[in-house]
């Protein structure tokens, strides 16, 4: 059973409401965080967080400096700030 995230690419980055919440949580984090922590802070189930992070990584908005820990990239932080 695979991830059901959309892998379509476009010139304009569009995010779902869940992706926006996750990106905002990552942008506000002081250090790399795990899916479990993002799930707790956003109320989104951990499995969904993991799937959405994969999609955000493919868009270049999230990076993983440590195994199973995630941060927003500069582009991700900019997008999170502009979506408020």
N, C-alpha and C positions, 0 to 999 in steps of 0.2 A: 504494500500500500504506500504509494508515493505522495509527495507533497502536491497539493492542488493549486499552488501559487501560479499566477500567470507569468509566463516567461517572455511575453511580447515586449519588444523594444520600440521606443519612439523617441523622436528628437526632443519632446517635451516630457519632463518627468512628472507623472501623475501618481499620487499615492492614495491608498485607501485610508479610511479613518483609523483603522488599526495600525497601519504602517506609520501614519502621522503621530499617533500616540507613542509608539515604540521609539521612533526617531527622536521625538521630544524628550522622552525619558533618558535616552542615551546621550543626547546633547547636554542635558542638565547634570549628568553623572560626573563626579570628580575623578573617577577611575574606571577601568574596564569592569563591566558587570555581566553576570550570568543570566541566562534566559529566566531562571527561577526568580531572580530579583526583579527583572523587568515585568514578569507576570504579576508579581505581588504589587508592584507600584501602579500598574495599568489596569489590573483586573482582567487581562486577557489570558486565556489558558496557555500554559507553558508550551504545549505542542504547537499552538497557533503562533506564538512568539517565535519559536524556532523556524517555522516555515516563512514567516514574514521577514525575519532577519536574513534568511537566504536570499530572498528577493531584493532586499535593500542592499545586500552585499553585491549582487549582480549589477545593481544600478550605480555602484561606487559611493554609496552614502554611508555604509557601515564597514568597519574593518575588524579583524580579530587579532590583536597583538599577542594574545595568549590563548591557549586551547580553551574553548568553551567560554571565552570572555569577549565582550564586544564593546566597541566605542564608535561614536559618530565620526565620520571623516570631516574635514573642513567644509566640503560641499554639503554634507549632511547637516552640520550645525547651521550653516547659512540657510538651508532650506527650512529647517525646523524653526529658525528665528523669523523667517519671512511668512510662515504659515500661521502665525499667531493672530 
